[in-house]
């Protein structure tokens, strides 16, 4: 097991402890199907970030989301709480359309962020067609190591690149090494990653 894999496993264990102690999954399951996504679900964590989608057939209303937000605030002990409506003005293509609740806390030296999206099943299906779901791909050891390497490098160098872009660079484009002169992604931004 590599050092990066050990670090990722440690973040996953800490995330499990945070979710268990906060009882957040038990609160959320009252409102719909709880689906963990992203790096937590794929066991590719390199920082304190947990992504959760709450799914049901019917779209969530603004008032329902506010009620859920109030229950989360009353029942948990995070340092900050955010609520957002990304149904009509979603300027971020990596986000789904829906209502959003964000939670932040710090445990020891680690900052934790939990992103919760309240989505209809139809919106989740649309989102899945548009975005690569890394949890459904059998990654090789080399691909996993490359993803973790890029995530660590991104964090250490404050590079603005999403996890989704990293997954696509590794899985679709075969980029596995950190080096100057990489293939630029859409938009023409140059990242210091290149194919082996």
N, C-alpha and C positions, 0 to 999 in steps of 0.2 A: 504494500500500500504506500502510495506516494505521500509526501508532506501535504500537498494541496488537497488530496483526497481526505486526509485526516482532518485538515482544517474545515473542509466542507462538511464532513460528518459531525464535527463539533458544533458548527452553526446549526445543523439540522437538529441535534440533540437539545441545544439551547432553545430552539424554536418550539420543539415539542413541549419542553418544560414551561415556556411562556404561555402557550395555548392552554395547557392543562391547568396551570395556576390561575389564569384569568377566567376560565370557564367560558371563553368566547364561543367555541363551537357549539356548546349547549344552548347558548342564547340564540345564535344564528339559525340553528336547525329548526326553530319554531316558525321561521318565516319562509323556508324553502330548502331545497337540496343544497347541502354544503359541498362545494367542489374546490379543492386546493389545486392551484395551477402554478405555472412558472417554476422558478428555481427550487422552491420548497418541495413541490410535488415531484420534481425531477431529481431531487437530491444533488443539486448543482449550486449550492449556496456558498457565497464568499463574503456575504455581509448580512446584516440583520434586516431581511426583507421577506415578508410573507404575503402572498397574493391569494385571495379567496373570492370565488364567485358564488353568489346565492341565486339559485335557479328555480323558476316555476313557470307554468304555462302562461299565466296572465302577467302582463307588464306591471311593475310596481308603480304605485302612485307617489306623488310628492309627499302627501300626508303620511302614508305608510312608512316611507323612508324616514321622515322626521320622527315618527313614533319609535321606530327601531333605533334611531340615533339616540333618542332620549333614554331608552332602556339600556343601551350600551354604556352611556355616560353614567347612569345611576348604578349600574351593576359591576363596573370594572374600575381599575385604578391605573389608567394610562396618564401620561403627562399632558398630552394634548389630543384634541378630537377635531376632525374636520368633516364637513358634509358638502357634497357638490352635486350639481345637476349637469350631466354631460349628454343629455338626450338630443338637444338641437344644435349645440354649438361646439361640437367636439373637434378641436383643432389638432388633436394628437392621434394620428392614424393607428398607433399601437394600442390605443384604448378602445374598449367597446363603448357602445351607446347605452347609457343607463345612469342610475343614481350611484353615488360613490360615498363611502365613509372611510376616512383615513385615521389611523391611530398611531401615536408615537410615544415611545418611552425610552428610557435608558436603564440598562442593567449592567452594573459595573462600568466598564469602558466602552460597551457596545451600544450604539444607537439602534433602536428597533423601529421599523415602520411596517404597519399592516394595512394593506390596501384591500378594501372590501367593495365589490361591485354587485349590485342588485339587478339581475337581468332576466328577461324572458328567455325561455328555451330557444325560441326562434332567433333572438339576437345572439345567443351563444353559438348556435349553429352557423350564423353568418360570420361571426368573429372567427370561428374555427376554420372556415373555408378560406379566410383571408390571411390567417396567421399560422405559422408552423407550431404545432403542439409537440414540444420536445419530449413530453412524457410518453408519447405514443411511438417513439423512435428507439430502436435498439442501437444504442451508441456503442462504438468500439471504445476500448480503453484509451486509445490515442485521441479520439474525439472528445471524450470526457476530460482528459488531461488538458487538451487545447482550450476547451471552453473555460475551465477553471483558471488556466494561465491567463487568458484574455480578461477574465473578470477581475482577477487580482491586479493585473497591469492597469486596467481601466480605473480601478479604485485608487491605486497608488499615484497615478498620473492625472487624475481628474479629467478623464476623457469622456466626452458626451456621446455615448453610444449605448443603445438599449440592449438588454439581454436578448431580445428577439433578433437584433442585427448580428449579435455574436453567434447565436445558434445557426442563423442562415449562412454566415461566413464560413463556419466550420463544416456544416452538413451539406449545404448546396454547393459551395465554392471550393471546398477542400483547403481552406486557409488554416494553417496549423502553427505558424511560427510568428513570434514578435520580431519585426525588423522594419527598417524604413523602406519607403517606396512600395507600399502595398497597393492592391487593387482598390480604387475608391468606390464606395457604395453609391447608390442613387443620391443625387444632390452634389456630387463632386467633392465631398469632404474626404481628406486623406487620413487614413488610420495607419498606425505603425504595425500592421499585421500583413503577412504574406503567405503564399502557399509554400509548402515544404520543397 
